[in-house]
């Protein structure tokens, strides 16, 4: 039996609230220790990321394209004080995927265009896990070119896992994933 639209919206809002509480209790308040270097640039919520799937992901693999949109800001940088925000958008061509592919490990690149017009290209390893009602996506890697080249980067995104949970149970689809995020760039 399909879940009514209002109930699904309440479920998503409840999951987002739980994710924000989880982020506040374990993610944002305790910054990870860095082996070397100085934390140079930080972007905090309402920084966010949205990934949209077309067509929506189902339990059965099917061709689906994805569009990733990142909004970074507010940002604070010790070495580049003019950097206060950034954006990134990437469209991936259709490939066979299902909602089961959303949890696990992958790799990718991301180019951030900062409010100053400068860019940073990142090479990252991506780990996606579910923590209760939250979907936690962690990207770790390096800035390979542009502003902050050679520095390490960590992006942590947390959002509701309701659609993913329903889809992996065969009870729904995943049209998009939204999450609040933090970005940390550490000089080496």
Phi, psi and omega in degrees: 000127182293150179278130179301149184305316180296319180294321179295320177297316178297320179298317179296316180295320178296317179295319178296319178298317178297320180295318179296318177297317178299316179299317181293324184279328183235334188266310187274328186283333180245100179287137182296148178286139179250134184296320181210161177094179183237132176298115187259313186231134178227133172239132184236168176304141023275022171310141186206169178220139174231130173244125181247135180250136180225113352290168180304148179289145176235181178290332180268127179303137177205158178298129179209134175266163179223146175236123179254129178233124178246139172237112180257127176152141009282146178239147176230130180230129177289318184274338182228074187300339179286343179283115180234347180196170178197166178221159174205135176223135178216135175249128178258135179295163181300134173215161181288120180207161177224175179293342176293336180286350183284341179252129180142204186237141176208183178222157179189181176234157183211132176246122179260130171258115183279162180300343179277352184093348177284160180234158173226127176257127183249142170247119189228152167260135186246129176237123180245126179223166175249130177237095185065237181270008183249143171260121182246121179243121180244127177244124179233142180173212183227158172274114187272336178201162179086202180300135181072019180308135179092346180281159175270156182222143173226125174241125178240121181243132178228130179208179181291143180256010186304310181297320180295316179299314180296318181294314181293342174268001180078021185248008181182190180235170176241096178282330181197164176230131180237144176202150172278150183217162169237147176233134177231126175246124183244126178287149181245000000 
